[in-house]
Amino acid sequence: MTPEFRNGFAFSIAITGAAFLIIAGLASVTQTDIDQPSFEVVDKYKECDVVRYAPHQVAEYKYFLYCEKNK
């Protein structure tokens, strides 16, 4: 095995490993963000809160009313 081949092979393995580590790091960051749906009070209607719900950070919102029971 020539030194040029050995060095080229080692360099290729190192670059591939670094790329896998970067992709794995980015995937773990976005995965934790996706797992947490977000709720936000955006308005009031009579005595209720209008809540906007974004399931898993997709470009889709769902709205619902949250009314506490009066005691």
N, CA, C and O atoms as a DFTB+ gen file, in Angstrom:
284 C
 N C O
     1  1       0.860      -1.166       0.000
     2  2       0.000       0.000       0.000
     3  2       0.909       1.233       0.000
     4  3       1.815       1.355       0.825
     5  1       0.650       2.128      -0.930
     6  2       1.496       3.315      -1.038
     7  2       1.088       4.345       0.011
     8  3      -0.058       4.362       0.460
     9  1       2.022       5.197       0.394
    10  2       1.697       6.229       1.380
    11  2       0.613       7.191       0.887
    12  3      -0.184       7.683       1.685
    13  1       0.579       7.460      -0.409
    14  2      -0.438       8.362      -0.934
    15  2      -1.835       7.761      -0.774
    16  3      -2.778       8.455      -0.394
    17  1      -1.956       6.475      -1.065
    18  2      -3.241       5.803      -0.920
    19  2      -3.678       5.769       0.536
    20  3      -4.833       6.052       0.855
    21  1      -2.732       5.413       1.430
    22  2      -3.036       5.342       2.857
    23  2      -3.471       6.701       3.390
    24  3      -4.451       6.787       4.129
    25  1      -2.758       7.762       3.027
    26  2      -3.108       9.101       3.494
    27  2      -4.456       9.552       2.928
    28  3      -5.257      10.168       3.630
    29  1      -4.694       9.245       1.672
    30  2      -5.978       9.606       1.065
    31  2      -7.138       8.867       1.701
    32  3      -8.203       9.443       1.923
    33  1      -6.930       7.583       1.997
    34  2      -7.967       6.784       2.638
    35  2      -8.259       7.310       4.047
    36  3      -9.422       7.446       4.427
    37  1      -7.227       7.602       4.810
    38  2      -7.405       8.129       6.167
    39  2      -8.112       9.487       6.137
    40  3      -8.971       9.765       6.975
    41  1      -7.748      10.320       5.176
    42  2      -8.382      11.629       5.048
    43  2      -9.865      11.475       4.704
    44  3     -10.702      12.194       5.250
    45  1     -10.189      10.559       3.819
    46  2     -11.588      10.326       3.436
    47  2     -12.408       9.834       4.619
    48  3     -13.537      10.280       4.822
    49  1     -11.852       8.926       5.393
    50  2     -12.553       8.418       6.580
    51  2     -12.771       9.545       7.586
    52  3     -13.848       9.645       8.174
    53  1     -11.763      10.393       7.792
    54  2     -11.882      11.494       8.748
    55  2     -12.958      12.491       8.311
    56  3     -13.743      12.948       9.142
    57  1     -13.006      12.829       7.039
    58  2     -14.008      13.769       6.540
    59  2     -15.407      13.177       6.669
    60  3     -16.337      13.870       7.081
    61  1     -15.564      11.901       6.320
    62  2     -16.864      11.240       6.434
    63  2     -17.320      11.189       7.893
    64  3     -18.489      11.444       8.181
    65  1     -16.426      10.868       8.802
    66  2     -16.771      10.833      10.227
    67  2     -17.177      12.201      10.747
    68  3     -18.140      12.319      11.505
    69  1     -16.453      13.229      10.346
    70  2     -16.793      14.590      10.773
    71  2     -18.163      14.992      10.240
    72  3     -18.941      15.629      10.951
    73  1     -18.464      14.631       9.006
    74  2     -19.776      14.971       8.432
    75  2     -20.888      14.265       9.206
    76  3     -21.918      14.874       9.492
    77  1     -20.693      12.985       9.551
    78  2     -21.697      12.263      10.332
    79  2     -21.890      12.892      11.711
    80  3     -23.021      12.988      12.186
    81  1     -20.823      13.316      12.353
    82  2     -20.947      13.948      13.668
    83  2     -21.703      15.270      13.583
    84  3     -22.522      15.566      14.453
    85  1     -21.448      16.054      12.569
    86  2     -22.145      17.342      12.398
    87  2     -23.628      17.098      12.138
    88  3     -24.478      17.767      12.726
    89  1     -23.941      16.152      11.269
    90  2     -25.346      15.857      10.969
    91  2     -26.062      15.319      12.206
    92  3     -27.206      15.694      12.461
    93  1     -25.423      14.464      12.964
    94  2     -26.032      13.924      14.182
    95  2     -26.260      15.030      15.208
    96  3     -27.285      15.036      15.890
    97  1     -25.333      15.949      15.321
    98  2     -25.504      17.065      16.242
    99  2     -26.655      17.965      15.848
   100  3     -27.428      18.390      16.707
   101  1     -26.783      18.261      14.575
   102  2     -27.891      19.092      14.109
   103  2     -29.225      18.377      14.253
   104  3     -30.227      19.008      14.588
   105  1     -29.256      17.099      14.013
   106  2     -30.496      16.343      14.126
   107  2     -30.978      16.282      15.568
   108  3     -32.182      16.351      15.815
   109  1     -30.071      16.156      16.515
   110  2     -30.492      16.096      17.915
   111  2     -31.031      17.434      18.392
   112  3     -31.944      17.458      19.217
   113  1     -30.507      18.534      17.911
   114  2     -31.001      19.855      18.306
   115  2     -32.409      20.066      17.759
   116  3     -33.300      20.485      18.498
   117  1     -32.617      19.785      16.496
   118  2     -33.932      20.001      15.916
   119  2     -34.947      19.001      16.447
   120  3     -36.131      19.327      16.519
   121  1     -34.536      17.812      16.817
   122  2     -35.467      16.820      17.331
   123  2     -36.065      17.271      18.654
   124  3     -37.261      17.076      18.868
   125  1     -35.291      17.860      19.545
   126  2     -35.833      18.322      20.819
   127  2     -36.772      19.496      20.613
   128  3     -37.744      19.633      21.355
   129  1     -36.511      20.350      19.626
   130  2     -37.405      21.461      19.356
   131  2     -38.727      20.978      18.775
   132  3     -39.779      21.545      19.073
   133  1     -38.684      19.955      17.963
   134  2     -39.891      19.464      17.314
   135  2     -40.804      18.777      18.321
   136  3     -42.025      18.850      18.183
   137  1     -40.252      18.120      19.320
   138  2     -41.050      17.357      20.267
   139  2     -41.900      18.213      21.185
   140  3     -42.774      17.684      21.873
   141  1     -41.675      19.509      21.216
   142  2     -42.388      20.359      22.147
   143  2     -43.378      21.256      21.401
   144  3     -42.972      22.242      20.785
   145  1     -44.676      20.924      21.449
   146  2     -45.653      21.797      20.813
   147  2     -45.756      23.106      21.584
   148  3     -45.501      23.142      22.787
   149  1     -46.125      24.168      20.901
   150  2     -46.183      25.460      21.565
   151  2     -47.624      25.936      21.691
   152  3     -48.429      25.779      20.773
   153  1     -47.926      26.511      22.826
   154  2     -49.223      27.104      23.107
   155  2     -48.990      28.586      23.382
   156  3     -48.026      28.954      24.052
   157  1     -49.869      29.427      22.868
   158  2     -49.727      30.861      23.083
   159  2     -51.113      31.492      23.127
   160  3     -51.940      31.250      22.249
   161  1     -51.363      32.306      24.155
   162  2     -52.616      33.053      24.235
   163  2     -52.482      34.255      23.309
   164  3     -51.602      35.096      23.493
   165  1     -53.364      34.330      22.306
   166  2     -53.243      35.377      21.295
   167  2     -54.335      36.417      21.372
   168  3     -54.196      37.496      20.796
   169  1     -55.448      36.114      22.088
   170  2     -56.545      37.063      22.134
   171  2     -57.502      36.669      23.249
   172  3     -57.307      35.654      23.919
   173  1     -58.524      37.468      23.439
   174  2     -59.590      37.174      24.395
   175  2     -60.916      37.195      23.655
   176  3     -61.103      37.979      22.724
   177  1     -61.842      36.328      24.070
   178  2     -63.201      36.342      23.557
   179  2     -64.113      36.201      24.757
   180  3     -64.141      35.161      25.415
   181  1     -64.851      37.245      25.031
   182  2     -65.674      37.331      26.232
   183  2     -64.772      37.066      27.430
   184  3     -63.849      37.842      27.677
   185  1     -65.009      36.001      28.176
   186  2     -64.173      35.724      29.352
   187  2     -63.228      34.548      29.107
   188  3     -62.755      33.924      30.057
   189  1     -62.955      34.247      27.854
   190  2     -62.114      33.101      27.511
   191  2     -60.839      33.568      26.810
   192  3     -60.807      34.628      26.186
   193  1     -59.810      32.765      26.926
   194  2     -58.567      33.010      26.198
   195  2     -58.623      32.275      24.864
   196  3     -59.062      31.127      24.791
   197  1     -58.172      32.952      23.812
   198  2     -58.010      32.306      22.524
   199  2     -56.567      31.809      22.476
   200  3     -55.624      32.599      22.528
   201  1     -56.412      30.500      22.378
   202  2     -55.091      29.889      22.444
   203  2     -54.718      29.369      21.060
   204  3     -55.503      28.687      20.402
   205  1     -53.498      29.709      20.630
   206  2     -52.975      29.190      19.366
   207  2     -52.027      28.044      19.691
   208  3     -51.130      28.166      20.525
   209  1     -52.248      26.947      19.020
   210  2     -51.491      25.725      19.250
   211  2     -50.766      25.360      17.965
   212  3     -51.389      25.213      16.914
   213  1     -49.449      25.215      18.051
   214  2     -48.644      24.812      16.895
   215  2     -48.084      23.426      17.174
   216  3     -47.082      23.288      17.876
   217  1     -48.729      22.395      16.624
   218  2     -48.241      21.041      16.907
   219  2     -46.931      20.757      16.189
   220  3     -46.859      20.790      14.961
   221  1     -45.903      20.478      16.969
   222  2     -44.596      20.059      16.455
   223  2     -43.983      21.058      15.483
   224  3     -43.306      20.661      14.535
   225  1     -44.210      22.333      15.702
   226  2     -43.541      23.397      14.939
   227  2     -43.745      23.293      13.432
   228  3     -42.852      23.653      12.665
   229  1     -44.890      22.814      13.002
   230  2     -45.187      22.808      11.569
   231  2     -45.852      24.120      11.215
   232  3     -46.260      24.867      12.104
   233  1     -45.967      24.405       9.956
   234  2     -46.562      25.672       9.519
   235  2     -48.082      25.556       9.503
   236  3     -48.734      25.871       8.508
   237  1     -48.627      25.104      10.614
   238  2     -50.066      24.936      10.740
   239  2     -50.440      25.308      12.169
   240  3     -49.813      24.848      13.124
   241  1     -51.459      26.138      12.309
   242  2     -51.907      26.538      13.641
   243  2     -53.313      26.030      13.873
   244  3     -54.125      25.949      12.950
   245  1     -53.584      25.692      15.110
   246  2     -54.933      25.325      15.534
   247  2     -55.290      26.269      16.671
   248  3     -54.443      26.614      17.494
   249  1     -56.542      26.680      16.709
   250  2     -57.007      27.619      17.724
   251  2     -58.113      26.968      18.540
   252  3     -58.914      26.189      18.022
   253  1     -58.142      27.308      19.842
   254  2     -59.240      26.861      20.682
   255  2     -59.452      27.873      21.787
   256  3     -58.584      28.696      22.079
   257  1     -60.626      27.796      22.395
   258  2     -60.959      28.685      23.504
   259  2     -60.687      27.958      24.811
   260  3     -61.015      26.782      24.968
   261  1     -60.088      28.671      25.734
   262  2     -59.864      28.125      27.073
   263  2     -60.624      29.007      28.053
   264  3     -60.294      30.178      28.238
   265  1     -61.641      28.432      28.678
   266  2     -62.467      29.179      29.627
   267  2     -62.380      28.491      30.983
   268  3     -62.685      27.304      31.106
   269  1     -61.969      29.231      31.986
   270  2     -61.931      28.680      33.330
   271  2     -63.343      28.682      33.884
   272  3     -64.124      29.599      33.628
   273  1     -63.656      27.660      34.632
   274  2     -64.983      27.597      35.237
   275  2     -65.059      28.593      36.379
   276  3     -64.139      28.683      37.192
   277  1     -66.140      29.332      36.441
   278  2     -66.341      30.295      37.533
   279  2     -66.791      29.545      38.776
   280  3     -67.654      28.670      38.710
   281  1     -66.207      29.891      39.888
   282  2     -66.568      29.210      41.147
   283  2     -67.585      30.015      41.901
   284  3     -68.015      29.612      42.982
